[in-house]
Amino acid sequence: MSSAQRTVTPPRFDSRDGAPVHEQIERWFHDAFATGAFRSGDRLPPERELAAHLGVSRMTLRQALASLEGRGLVVRRLGRAGGTYVGSPRVVECDLASVTGFSEQMRRSGMAPGARVLAAERVRAPREVAQALGLSTGTSTLRVRRVRSADGEPVALEESWFPGRLFPDLLDRDLEGSLYALLASDWGRHPVRLRETLEPVIAGDADCALLGTPPGAPLMLVTRVALDATGTPVEFARDLFRADRTRLVLWTAEVSG
């Protein structure tokens, strides 16, 4: 039995919780990975032993493992060192249709989110920022620039502007976690709708240094306006994602006709 399994006590999996048991197992695995209880390269116990430890059938466990394997979170090996190992997905998947922030999406993917603050300052809104936030040019805004990482590896540069009148003390808060969670918990303004555009760009020298990419590497620029439940713009952002480390996903509504 691996050290990872000994340090993680699974919850009681029950189909009455509203989600299939195999999905509950996946969420538990994601959480354990995000908190460091599982680490890349850890060998998982044999299926029979792991199923008994989790209190589920081997068929249910296999369904969960197959889904996790598809995401790169577990790896199956053959030969003398054969078995099931904790993986480390190379590509980070970001769902643009979801209002869930980067931190939560990384946790759901079984990766530990990180944020390094590069700048946090009060600035007068440039024209583009002011228009996006419904403000007059030159209005006081709060600019936060961060490097976002997944399992310690940089994957995106975030540059966000917030209306100063809505979040007067934002810069005094801890800015290394989820900013969306902060807006909701401290000011009751959780983003519920996004307007986003995507544009392929080439990394500049400064971007390369921060993201660890070679000169001229392709990046994906995502420009975003986030609105709260009242339709008020609460954030304007320009995020640069590494093209070699991220996959941007967009789920659409059912198409008819």
N, C-alpha and C positions, 0 to 999 in steps of 0.2 A: 504494500500500500504506500503510495507516494506521500511525501511530506505535505504536498499541497492538499491532498484529501484529508489528512489528519487535522489540518488547521481550519477546515471549512465544514461547518455543520449545516447540512441542507435543511430547508424548511420542509413542512409536510405538504407533499404534492397532492392536490385533490381536484378532480374535474369539476367539482361543484363551485370552484372559485371563479368560474366563468370563462376560463381559457383552457384549451386542451393541455393535458399533462406534459406532452413533449415541449410545448411552448413555454410552460413554467420552468422546465428543466433548462431550456435555452436561456431564459432570463436570469436564472440563478447562476448559470455558468458565466454569462456576461458580467454580472455584478462581481463575482469572485475574481474574474480576470481584471476588471477595472480597479479593484481594490488591492491587487497584487497578491491575493491568496493563490491564484494560479499564475504561473509564469511560463513564457515561451520555452519549450523544451521539456517541461515536466511530463513524465510518463504517467498516463492514467492507468488505473487498475484494469484487469481483464473485465469484459462486459458482465460476466456473471457476478463477479464481486462488486462492481460498481452499481449494478442494478439493485443488488441486495442492500447496499449502503444507502441508496436513494429511496428504497422502498417502492420501486416500480418494476414493471415487467421488462424483460430484455427487448421485446418488440418495441415498446415505447421508448426505451433508451436508444435503440438503434435509430429510430425516427429522429430523435433529437440530435444524435451524433451526425447523422447524414446532413441535416440542415446546417449544423455548425461547421462541418467539413466543407460544405459549399461556400461558406464565407471565409474559409481559411483559418478558422479558430481552432480546429483540431486537424491533425494530420495522421493518416494511417500508413504505417510502414510494414514492409515485408522482410523476411530473412531473419537472421539470428537476433537482430535488434528490433524485430517486429513488434507491433502493438499500436496503441493510440496515444498520440502525444498532443500536448497543448501547442497550437500553432501561433503564428504572428502574421496576420493578414497584411500584405504589402500595400494594398489599395484601400484607402479610406472612402467609404460610401456616404455621401451627404445628400439627404432628401430635401430638395428645394421646395417641394410642395408642402412640407411640414413647417409649422411655426416653432417647432422644438429647436432650441439653440444648439450650438456646436457641442457644448459639454455633454448634454444629455444624449445627443446622437452618438457621440463617441462611446459613452457608457453602454448604450444599447448594442453597439458593435463589439463590446468586449474589450475596448481599448481605454487606457487612462488618459483623460484630457488634460491639457496643460495650457497655461497662458503666461507669457512674459510681457509685462507692460513696457512699451518703448516710450510712450508719451501720454500724459494726462494733463490737459490744460484747458483753460477758458479762452476761447478765441471768438473773434467776430466772424459771423457766417459769410463765406464767399457766396457769390450769386447762385451757383448750382445747389449748394447746401441749403441756402435760404428758401429757394423755390421748392425743393423736395420736402422741407419741413413746414412749409406754409408760413414762413417768416419774412420779414423785411431784410434786405441785404444789410449786413453789418450788425444784426442782432446777436446778442451774446449766446454762444453755444458752447457745449462741452465736447472736446475732441479726445478720444481715447484710441491709441494705436497699440496693437499687441501682436505678438507672434503666437499663433496657436499650434499646439503640438498634439500628436497621438502617440502614446507610449514613448514619450521623450523625443520624438523626431518631428522637426518643424514641417507643417503641411500647408499653412496658410498665414497670410498677413491680413490682419483686420484693421480697418480705419473707420471708426464710427463717430458720428456727431449726434448729440442729444440737445433738445431745447433747454437752455439754462433755467428758464422760468418754471419748467415742470420738475426738474431734478436739481434743485439748487445745491445740495450737499453731495452730489454723486462722486465728486473727485475725492471726498474724504473717506469714501468706502473702500473696502477690499475689492480691487479690480482684477484679481487673478482667478476669479471663479466665473460663473455664468452671469453675464450682465442682464440677460432677460429675467432670470430668477430674482436678481436684485431689484429691477424695476417693479416687478410684481410684489415682492415682499415689503419693500420700503415705501413704495408710492402707489401701489394698487393699480399699476398700469402695465398689464401683461400684453405683449404684442399678440394679436389674434389673426392678423392678415398681413401678407407681404406682397409687394410689387417688386419683381426682380428682373433684371436683364443680364444676359451672358455675352461675353466678348472675349475671344482669344487674343492674348497679347504676348509680347516678348519681355522676358525679365531684364530689368536694368541692373547695373552693377550693384547698387545698394540692396535691391531685392535679392539678388543671388547670394550676397553675403549673409543675409538674415535667414534665408530659406535653405541654404546649403546646396544650391543648384549651380550647374555650370553656366558660364556666360551665354546669354542668348537662349536660355531654356524657355520652352513654352509654358505659359501660365494661363489660367482662366480667371478673368475679371468678372466678379458678380457684383452688380450694383443693386442696392436694396433700399426700399423704404418700408418701414414697419409701422403698422397702425394698431392702436388699441381698440377696445370694444366700442368706443364712442366715435371711431373713425379719425381720431387725432393722430397725426404723425408723431411718433416718439423716437424714431431713429432713422438716420440716413447713413448708409455704409457703402464702402468700396472694399471688397475682399478679394485678395489675390490667392488663388489655390494652385499648388503644384500640380501640373498635369500628369506627372509620373506617379503621384501618390494619392490622388483623389479621383473618384468617379462621382459626377454630379447626376442625381436621379430626379426625374420629375414624373409623378403619377398624375394622370389626367382623369377627369370624370368620364363616366360611361358615354361612349359615342353612339349615337343612333342615326339611322337614315343612311 
